[in-house]
Amino acid sequence: MNHSKRSMIIDLQKLEEGILQLSKGYTSFLMEACAVCLDHQNHKSGASILVDGNDPFEAELKWAFEVDDELKNSYGDMQESTEYGATAIALMLAEEKHGFSSAERMSKGLGFDYFLKKDGDGDETNIFDAGVRLEISGILEETDNNTVERRVKSKIDQLIISDDSNLEGHVCVTEFGRPRTKYIEQQ
């Protein structure tokens, strides 16, 4: 399959402006974590990322700042940075590819990380009136025991906790070694 037919640019700098009605401080933090993970795996701005899933395509990752010692010192816990970096990619795809206009971070135990809505979705007084559930995970570098496919399956299983909401579920797992992302839409 030719994945390059639907190329797009994922400009991480957009996160500095704030996206999906999330604060600029939070999304800037996600942007930095993502760039640190990519740099840790020897990827520079302009790196190609395969976005696999329901509609595979290739994208270009861009950012316009140096991952210097100050940033590396700030994001030294690579497991934590990987989760935040994966969140940056997932939210960018939710907005730019899937057209969502707002995101709300959910508390632990609900079975998903973010509730996403598009303009005009549902009743403003009930956030769960319409929209989708988004579960996110990240892998710094895939191993035989920790693959994107296994993580996607695990996250799909985790969505079962909130299946009674009758809302569509999305799963996004990013692996920074290649890099690649798998974004799955579950009905």
WOBELSUL-V485174 format. One record per backbone hydrogen bond with DSSP energy under -1.0 kcal/mol. CO is the residue of the C=O (numbers start at 1). NH is the residue of the N-H. Records with the same first field share a line. If there is no record, write none. Layout:
CO = NH, NH
This chain:
3 = 58
8 = 60
10 = 62
11 = 14
12 = 15
13 = 16
14 = 17
19 = 22
20 = 103
23 = 27
24 = 28
25 = 29
26 = 30
27 = 31
28 = 32
29 = 33
30 = 34
31 = 35
32 = 36
33 = 37
34 = 38
35 = 39
36 = 40
37 = 41
38 = 43
39 = 42
44 = 47
47 = 61
49 = 59
50 = 181
51 = 57
52 = 183
57 = 51
59 = 49
60 = 10
61 = 46
62 = 12
66 = 68
68 = 72
69 = 73
70 = 74
71 = 75
76 = 78
77 = 81
78 = 82
79 = 83
80 = 84
81 = 85
82 = 86
83 = 87
84 = 88
85 = 89
86 = 90
87 = 91
88 = 92
89 = 93
90 = 94
91 = 95
92 = 96
93 = 97, 98
94 = 100
102 = 117
104 = 115
107 = 110
113 = 106
114 = 134
115 = 104
116 = 132
117 = 101, 102
118 = 121
123 = 126
126 = 129
132 = 116
133 = 170
134 = 113, 114
135 = 172
137 = 174
139 = 176
146 = 143
147 = 151
148 = 152
149 = 153
150 = 154
151 = 155
152 = 156
153 = 157
154 = 158
155 = 159
157 = 160
158 = 161
159 = 162
160 = 163
162 = 165
163 = 166
168 = 133
169 = 186
170 = 135
171 = 184
172 = 137
173 = 182
174 = 139
175 = 180
179 = 50
180 = 175
181 = 52
182 = 173
183 = 54
184 = 171
186 = 169
